Amino acid sequence: MNGEQLLKQKLEWVKTTDVLHPLRAKADGQELRIRIGDFPEESMYTLLVGEQEVAQFDDWPKAWSRPSK
């Protein structure tokens, strides 16, 4: 599954204790992580599948659920 597909897929994110990757989810048996960028010099978010960067974006996808506070 590529980054564009994952940005449109319904995903439920949970918080982690990892400061560099504060959110994680699973899709098709693979672990997804969000890295927060140094905005505005970088994109706000980077989506990783395993260790591979698959998408950079600034607006939270509508299909994704944010973790509860």
Residue pairs with C-beta under 8 A, 6 or more apart in sequence:
1 9
1 27
1 28
1 30
1 49
2 54
3 47
3 54
3 55
4 55
6 27
6 32
6 47
6 49
6 54
6 55
7 47
7 55
7 57
7 61
7 63
8 61
8 63
9 27
9 63
10 63
10 64
10 65
11 25
11 27
11 32
11 61
11 63
11 64
11 65
12 25
12 64
12 65
13 23
13 24
13 25
13 34
13 64
13 65
13 66
13 67
14 23
14 24
14 25
14 67
15 22
15 23
15 67
16 22
16 23
16 24
16 33
18 33
20 35
20 36
21 33
21 34
21 35
21 48
22 34
22 36
23 33
23 34
23 67
24 31
24 32
24 33
24 34
25 31
25 32
25 64
26 32
30 49
30 50
31 49
31 50
32 47
32 48
32 49
33 47
33 48
34 45
34 46
34 47
34 48
35 45
35 46
35 48
36 44
36 45
37 43
37 44
37 45
37 46
37 56
39 58
42 56
43 56
43 57
43 58
44 57
44 58
44 59
45 56
45 57
45 58
45 60
46 53
46 55
46 56
47 53
47 54
47 55
47 56
47 57
48 54
60 66
